[in-house]
């Protein structure tokens, strides 16, 4: 996987693989840091890889692993002195995705969510030491990607459902039968609350998340659907913070499609 | 990537190979009493399939196969099937073998892509195994071996999570990436486009356990549903009637992995005008990487147990042509684009004491049909592949 981690002082390009984690300067020119995963001598039935990348708490880069552990790296304002500051061990299954709060977290809601193969979600408060604020048990279905916005956790699942949870209480607030196949990608546009979902069913959907000001209920509205003919969508991202444009990639596709 | 992918890849590709060989042998067979010495009869066909199945399900072979390991490279895997196809009295020219491999791989790629749920890959595998059992001819021992493999598959895979199956599926898709060979039976059935890409339907049954897309439900902070809205899309889905069986016997429900060939539908592949994505594919074949030592060792270990047979007829007898005429086959061999050539590597046997003790032991235990070629005295640890045929 590859992801930009935007921290206040710098932007890092973070890559994950079967070997470990690499961090580069934003222009790809220098390798800033390299963390190797423990790979056993003889292959075992359990694969080893790193998966799930996010900047967190204005200072950290978090990366998930196949063992379920989440590695927390403390990144200096400049230079290569990145330190592995903590290893969070709450997940029993391989980590699938990690997301940081992109809006304003309500009190007690936490600013980081991590997800795994079983669909379990963990909510954290970042800091010198990360605190586990809550755990939402899986629905028996892999959560392949997550987003966190204004205290709402959006989880895209292998059964095509998008589930929306209250980060503070762990309460399920909305459920969308969004796709007919495995959801690969979720992205959120923080200025508007637009949510993008891409799945193996060839569809990309744009949704609008909002909060009812009176009841505080989470509302979801379907805005737009796009069918990428004969393509299993593997990646989908907004190209701007308002969500006016988005880009899509798919299996066997050497092109990036922009909408 | 997943370390549990190789058995599924091997068994499914093997299954497709048997479907194709069965179809070609039927197309070329002559009734027993009228056949000349070098023509195919029905009994010959059954024996050929039987011999290949016996080799595929050789116990030592399977033991190695099921060990957790990385997937083989495309070249290494192609060599395995070369050997497998020649485990009987049948002979295939390079062009026919190339075509066979193209068909096998595109068929399985299609099946993996269209699998509704990641774990349905197991149902596809079971479909292949069910059909393999029907090909077995007068051999309860081999039938037993296939059932054993069934049980081992169930034991290894039935308990895996969706996430693990998706990893297996992704590993397979990476293996098949950028392969766009056009297969006429797929083109005719409108399952593949003329650019080589498969048609992904947006209608039909949703995977078992998936809801029909279209419903949005919203809950209040007490968990009570307070609002329900719907949205529509171009897709046209229905709920499936039942789930396929993951038991030893049962209705798999899924059609992927069943035999789609029949005698009256000759299968051709189209080389001309292959898509521009060949660039990356070409790179893989041109880089001179004779199989890494590790792969060779594993490969040789796997095949060390093969008991190969000599052809009863002369050189040209019992040759199977995957094309409709010999001239076509010749033409295909000459016009195959460079990028798509598999560059099968022929490996010489040496008598150097093998560094791997296990291999020597396996070789030592077996009866070799052919005397082994003389020592090549090479520094490289190239290990013997049994047939010098």
Interface residues (C-beta under 8 A of the other chain):
Chain A: X18 X43 X44 X45 X46 X47 X49 X93 X94 X96 X116 X117 X118 X141 X142 X144 X158 X159 X160 X161 X166 X169 X171 X172 X173 X174 X175 X176 X177 X178 X179 X180 X181 X182 X201 X202 X203 X205 X215 X216 X217 X218 X219 X220 X221 X222 X225 X227 X229 X230 X231 X232 X251 X252 X254
Chain B: X1 X2 X3 X4 X67 X68 X69 X70 X113 X116 X118 X161 X162 X163 X164 X166 X167 X173 X177 X178 X180 X193 X197 X198 X199 X200 X202 X206 X207 X209 X210 X211 X212 X213 X214 X215 X216 X217 X218 X219 X220 X221 X223 X226 X227 X229 X231 X233 X234 X235 X237 X277 X280
